[in-house]
Amino acid sequence: MTLSAVEVNQIKQAPAAENILPAVLHRWSPRAFADKPVSDADLKTIFEAVRWTASSSNEQPWRFIVGRQGSETYTKILGSLVESNQLWAGKAPVLMLGVANGLTQKNTPNGSALYDLGQAAATLALQATALGLAVHQMGGYSRDKAREAFGIPAEYHLGAAIALGYQGEPSLLTVERMLQIETSPRTRKELNEFVLSGWGAALHLG
Ligand SMILES: Cc1cc2nc3c(=O)[nH]c(=O)nc-3n(C[C@H](O)[C@H](O)[C@H](O)COP(=O)(O)O)c2cc1C
């Protein structure tokens, strides 16, 4: 029996822990997207939040190419995705591509460009979640195709493609494996696997 979108959303929630931001607990990456557009007002709110992301030397190297379903931009992003992502991402009302300027304003290499883009994408995902929207980032796309389709200059690094929309009914997914992932709980490493007091030694936080 396929679960409903509401039931899946419950399964995907991080366990409530004291003092964690609600958007952190509620964010997860669906593949099933509802046939419901994202308003301009919500897009604007999301990018206003992104705008205030920290970045090395305040370079703000991120650029987001945003396409709504039916637009040429959307078609180009969808066309650059690997097939396994195309199968579900083509239902999302908005597809985006995050890229980062690899050169500083002084024309020197910016070693933090992709790091900063990642921070901006995290802000984007959390703000979208706070608005009741869902985000699914994708590394599975052809950077060559995307670069060519948009004429992105060589100094820009390509980050992730991003699907944005409202979580949909899991029954929209036609591939059994995707349905299975969509309806399974999320898993994570324990804190002692990545919070360290020295190299190879866990920091014990009680
Ligand atoms: C940089 C990046 C690349 C990703 N690439 C893909 C992808 O190509 N296809 C996909 O289905 N999910 C992709 N994901 C989603 C991850 O699989 C997902 O975030 C992870 O399994 C944790 O699940 P959660 O986001 O629901 O917590 C990607 C996520 C990130 C941050």
PDBQT file of the ligand as one rigid body, heavy atoms in Angstrom, charges set to zero:
ROOT
HETATM    1  C1  LIG A 301      25.176  18.363  -3.536  1.00  0.00    +0.000 C 
HETATM    2  C2  LIG A 301      24.037  17.366  -3.536  1.00  0.00    +0.000 A 
HETATM    3  C3  LIG A 301      23.858  16.561  -4.641  1.00  0.00    +0.000 A 
HETATM    4  C4  LIG A 301      22.780  15.668  -4.685  1.00  0.00    +0.000 A 
HETATM    5  N1  LIG A 301      22.543  14.945  -5.832  1.00  0.00    +0.000 NA
HETATM    6  C5  LIG A 301      21.403  14.230  -5.945  1.00  0.00    +0.000 A 
HETATM    7  C6  LIG A 301      21.037  13.664  -7.195  1.00  0.00    +0.000 A 
HETATM    8  O1  LIG A 301      21.718  13.813  -8.228  1.00  0.00    +0.000 OA
HETATM    9  N2  LIG A 301      19.891  12.950  -7.256  1.00  0.00    +0.000 N 
HETATM   10  C7  LIG A 301      19.085  12.774  -6.155  1.00  0.00    +0.000 A 
HETATM   11  O2  LIG A 301      18.045  12.136  -6.293  1.00  0.00    +0.000 OA
HETATM   12  N3  LIG A 301      19.397  13.332  -4.962  1.00  0.00    +0.000 NA
HETATM   13  C8  LIG A 301      20.523  14.063  -4.826  1.00  0.00    +0.000 A 
HETATM   14  N4  LIG A 301      20.826  14.690  -3.643  1.00  0.00    +0.000 N 
HETATM   15  C9  LIG A 301      19.936  14.524  -2.472  1.00  0.00    +0.000 C 
HETATM   16  C10 LIG A 301      20.589  13.656  -1.401  1.00  0.00    +0.000 C 
HETATM   17  O3  LIG A 301      20.567  12.296  -1.793  1.00  0.00    +0.000 OA
HETATM   18  C11 LIG A 301      19.853  13.866  -0.060  1.00  0.00    +0.000 C 
HETATM   19  O4  LIG A 301      20.009  15.201   0.347  1.00  0.00    +0.000 OA
HETATM   20  C12 LIG A 301      20.388  12.923   1.018  1.00  0.00    +0.000 C 
HETATM   21  O5  LIG A 301      20.076  11.581   0.716  1.00  0.00    +0.000 OA
HETATM   22  C13 LIG A 301      19.821  13.253   2.397  1.00  0.00    +0.000 C 
HETATM   23  O6  LIG A 301      18.424  13.228   2.349  1.00  0.00    +0.000 OA
HETATM   24  P1  LIG A 301      17.561  14.461   2.839  1.00  0.00    +0.000 P 
HETATM   25  O7  LIG A 301      17.948  15.661   1.999  1.00  0.00    +0.000 OA
HETATM   26  O8  LIG A 301      16.128  14.053   2.586  1.00  0.00    +0.000 OA
HETATM   27  O9  LIG A 301      17.866  14.688   4.278  1.00  0.00    +0.000 OA
HETATM   28  C14 LIG A 301      21.896  15.547  -3.564  1.00  0.00    +0.000 A 
HETATM   29  C15 LIG A 301      22.105  16.396  -2.448  1.00  0.00    +0.000 A 
HETATM   30  C16 LIG A 301      23.155  17.286  -2.432  1.00  0.00    +0.000 A 
HETATM   31  C17 LIG A 301      23.310  18.205  -1.234  1.00  0.00    +0.000 C 
ENDROOT
TORSDOF 0
